[in-house]
């Protein structure tokens, strides 16, 4: 009976030792797979964003041109005229592409955040920061705080 118990303990110890190494290898394999998945998803998202960006620029230009034409001829057009209907469809298409563009941008930003990368600064963000600062007062004028 003691021999059977000792043999079972040895087998259990060997099994635990063998699975411990394979668990580490499995964890490392999963980490590598996650990194590969993040890299491939980031690349695919960036490529899709480039395509959507091109389509969005075309849609914006087409919408703006038709919008200007409709506004010039607004007095002789009604809501059901083909030009107005086409303008509304272009607006919906442009807005859809804009949402897709923003979603892909957020996806790319999130993947970079998870990976620990710092994204390159975007010109739009830099302009926003500059425009959020209040204009300076002309020389000779002092800031007056309101009394409470």
C-alpha positions as CSV (number, residue, x, y, z in Angstrom):
1,X,0.0,0.0,0.0
2,X,2.8,2.4,0.8
3,X,4.5,1.7,-2.5
4,X,1.3,2.5,-4.4
5,X,0.9,5.8,-2.5
6,X,4.6,6.7,-3.2
7,X,4.3,5.8,-6.9
8,X,1.1,7.9,-7.2
9,X,2.9,10.9,-5.5
10,X,5.9,10.6,-7.8
11,X,3.6,10.4,-10.9
12,X,1.6,13.4,-9.6
13,X,4.8,15.4,-9.1
14,X,6.1,14.5,-12.6
15,X,2.8,15.4,-14.1
16,X,2.8,18.7,-12.3
17,X,6.4,19.4,-13.4
18,X,5.6,18.6,-17.0
19,X,2.5,20.7,-17.2
20,X,4.2,23.6,-15.6
21,X,6.7,23.9,-18.4
22,X,4.0,23.5,-21.0
23,X,1.9,26.1,-19.4
24,X,4.8,28.6,-19.6
25,X,5.3,27.7,-23.2
26,X,1.5,28.1,-23.8
27,X,1.5,31.5,-22.2
28,X,4.5,32.6,-24.3
29,X,2.8,31.3,-27.4
30,X,-0.4,33.2,-26.6
31,X,1.6,36.4,-26.0
32,X,3.3,36.0,-29.4
33,X,0.0,35.3,-31.0
34,X,-1.5,38.4,-29.4
35,X,1.3,40.5,-30.7
36,X,1.0,39.1,-34.2
37,X,-2.8,39.7,-34.1
38,X,-2.3,43.3,-32.9
39,X,0.3,43.9,-35.6
40,X,-1.8,42.4,-38.4
41,X,-5.0,44.2,-37.2
42,X,-3.1,47.5,-37.0
43,X,-1.7,47.1,-40.5
44,X,-5.1,46.1,-41.9
45,X,-6.8,49.1,-40.2
46,X,-4.2,51.5,-41.5
47,X,-4.7,50.2,-45.0
48,X,-8.5,50.4,-44.7
49,X,-8.2,54.0,-43.3
50,X,-6.1,55.0,-46.3
51,X,-8.8,53.8,-48.6
52,X,-11.7,55.3,-46.6
53,X,-9.7,58.6,-46.5
54,X,-9.4,58.7,-50.3
55,X,-13.1,57.9,-50.7
56,X,-14.0,60.5,-48.1
57,X,-12.1,63.2,-49.9
58,X,-13.8,62.4,-53.2
59,X,-17.2,62.4,-51.5
60,X,-16.6,65.7,-49.8
61,X,-15.5,67.4,-53.0
62,X,-18.4,66.0,-55.0
63,X,-20.9,67.0,-52.2
64,X,-19.4,70.5,-51.9
65,X,-19.6,71.1,-55.7
66,X,-23.2,69.9,-55.9
67,X,-24.1,71.8,-52.8
68,X,-22.8,75.1,-54.3
69,X,-24.8,74.4,-57.5
70,X,-28.0,73.6,-55.6
71,X,-27.6,76.8,-53.5
72,X,-27.1,78.9,-56.6
73,X,-30.3,77.4,-58.2
74,X,-32.3,77.1,-55.0
75,X,-35.1,79.3,-56.2
76,X,-36.1,77.0,-59.1
77,X,-35.6,73.7,-57.3
78,X,-37.9,71.9,-55.0
79,X,-37.3,69.2,-52.4
80,X,-38.1,66.4,-54.8
81,X,-35.9,67.6,-57.7
82,X,-33.2,65.0,-58.7
83,X,-30.4,67.3,-57.8
84,X,-31.6,67.8,-54.2
85,X,-32.3,64.1,-53.8
86,X,-28.8,63.4,-55.1
87,X,-27.3,66.0,-52.7
88,X,-29.1,64.3,-49.7
89,X,-27.7,60.9,-50.8
90,X,-24.2,62.3,-51.1
91,X,-24.5,63.9,-47.7
92,X,-25.5,60.6,-46.2
93,X,-22.7,58.8,-48.0
94,X,-20.2,61.4,-46.9
95,X,-21.4,61.2,-43.3
96,X,-21.2,57.4,-43.3
97,X,-17.6,57.6,-44.6
98,X,-16.8,60.2,-41.9
99,X,-18.0,57.9,-39.2
100,X,-16.1,55.0,-40.6
101,X,-12.9,57.1,-40.8
102,X,-13.3,58.2,-37.2
103,X,-14.0,54.6,-36.0
104,X,-10.9,53.3,-37.8
105,X,-8.8,56.1,-36.3
106,X,-10.0,55.3,-32.8
107,X,-9.3,51.6,-33.4
108,X,-5.8,52.4,-34.5
109,X,-5.3,54.7,-31.6
110,X,-6.5,52.0,-29.2
111,X,-4.3,49.3,-30.6
112,X,-1.3,51.6,-30.3
113,X,-2.2,52.4,-26.7
114,X,-2.5,48.7,-25.9
115,X,0.8,47.9,-27.5
116,X,2.5,50.8,-25.8
117,X,3.4,52.7,-28.9
118,X,3.1,56.5,-29.1
119,X,1.3,57.6,-32.3
120,X,2.7,60.4,-34.4
121,X,1.1,63.7,-33.6
122,X,-1.7,64.7,-36.0
123,X,-1.8,68.3,-37.4
124,X,-5.5,68.6,-36.5
125,X,-4.7,67.9,-32.8
126,X,-2.0,70.5,-32.7
127,X,-4.3,73.1,-34.3
128,X,-7.0,72.3,-31.7
129,X,-4.6,72.9,-28.9
130,X,-3.5,76.2,-30.3
131,X,-7.1,77.4,-31.0
132,X,-8.2,76.4,-27.4
133,X,-5.9,79.0,-25.9
134,X,-7.6,82.3,-25.2
135,X,-6.4,85.3,-27.2
136,X,-4.0,87.5,-25.4
137,X,-5.0,90.9,-24.2
138,X,-3.7,94.0,-26.1
139,X,-0.8,95.7,-24.4
140,X,-1.8,98.1,-21.6
141,X,-5.0,96.3,-20.7
142,X,-5.2,94.2,-17.6
143,X,-7.4,91.3,-16.9
144,X,-10.3,92.3,-14.6
145,X,-11.7,89.6,-12.4
146,X,-15.4,89.7,-11.5
147,X,-16.3,90.4,-7.9
148,X,-18.5,88.0,-6.1
